[in-house]
């Protein structure tokens, strides 16, 4: 049965209708009056009114919706379910707001940069780097502004293939690709652009010029930011007289693997009229957050990068409101020392230095006990909301992961590959560049292997 409905902004105008088939409720249908012409709407649900977090409801159109009605596509199975409708400022998703040329580098200069970086790629073209600012949506569907980096091969103006690179974990806002194009993850735009791709690298929400906090491993807003960055990149390219081939390649490592999987799913679910994925290469991502990743966190295995878990907890606190504040989840002294470091101003090393070696000890003992014991624990529910393996890709997908990864357990990719196979996917392959290499050592061979695959298809 339905427990209740709240429409944010003007609850009295909300209405609820229930479809009935064969005398029993099957799907709930919500409708409401428009609150303002500038609003869009996000439907959320929860299955109890205790401490269960509000989750964005499944939808059949790009989120957020502009219409004033929604039908739950799931058959009603929960003993109770509660809904609310968020009226949010409407975004012109993908609208290009500004562009800034960051630099132009000749083929010779690119060759020197590649040699100094130890990247065994031959420069084919000079590269122009452009910072783009564009509209997207935040985790609740409200208008947001984000930035990203676009790398363009000089001298190529027709039939450019698009390549979207999703970067790994960044905790410092000004280390985002558009803010650091010659160092760190921004360098991938140069590598791919000199090889003949229009290389698109979203900063993600909360990084670059987007206000923190970054919603780390939040699949819906990760995917939205990347789809909208692709739109902005096409708009910019067209304004410069470029044309695109229609081919689109997706690749990302670590957190970028999670983002790549989310982006591939988002495009094939909602945006096939705009984009067709040619091939994707998610790498070393935590696709099974609620299973493999959580089980590993709760285990006694030493963790080489404890800050990942603090970053994730802070992000999910911001998105899902697991407690009144992040400090309410943390044991002393971490309840006072950690929160200030999770605001986009501290490196992973600095966060690690403030953490216990065993990241479980950052949690209040009673919170950790409940997390172990409760299948309906709010943090578990939030993790399940961001699992990414239970779908069937249409375009070819190769998951790259090394067997010795101690940061993101290899089983994440095994679970994803196996579940997709059971759903009928015949074009999903797990590639193991090395059975023993760790997380950092696996990155370059994985990226080079994916690039060679993409080059054969472009």
Secondary structure, DSSP 8 states (H G I E B T S, - for coil): -EEEEEETT-GGGEEEEEEEETTEEEEEEEEE--S-TTEEEEEEEES-SSS---EE---SSSSSB-SSEEE--S---SS-EEEEEEEEE---TT-EEEEEEEEEE-HHHHHHHHHHHT------S-EEEEEEEEEEE-TTS-EEEEEEEEEEETT--SSEEEEEEE-----BGGGSGGG-TTSGGGHHHHHHHTTTEEEEEE--TTSTTS-S---TT-HHHHHHHHHHHHHHHHHHHHHTT--EEEEEEEEEETHHHHHHHHHHHHHHHH-TTT--EEEEEEES----IIIIIHHHHHSSS--S-THHHHHHHHHHHHHH--SSSGGGGB-TTHHHHTGGGSSSBS-HHHHHHTS-SSGGGGB-HHHHHHHHH-TT-HHHHHHHTT---SS--SSEEEEE--TT-SSS-THHHHHHHHHHHHTT-SSEEEE-S-SS--HHHHHHHHHHHHHHHHHHH-
